[in-house]
Amino acid sequence: MATSFNPEHQEGKVAKAIEKQTAKVPSDVYLWAAVGAMGISLALQLTGWKDKSLFVGQWAAPFLLLGLYNKVVKLEGHD
């Protein structure tokens, strides 16, 4: 695995600690959280709670982004 090392661009202590903990979470968790948010959003929409439905529906994209970040950290690691 090719890695690039640039001493000017290193992760801070907080980022390393967060990445160490989040790497323990399976990537499927984020995918199912996104699917769950979409399902709850649909249920809220069908029951007439339009505003809450839109609010919960917007959670799917951040969950997927967190899952992508999690996957990249697992594959590439941190410094």
Secondary structure, DSSP 8 states (H G I E B T S, - for coil): ------TTS---HHHHHHHHHHTTS-HHHHHHHHHHHHHHHHHHHHTT-HHHHHHHHTTHHHHHHHHHHHHHHHHH---
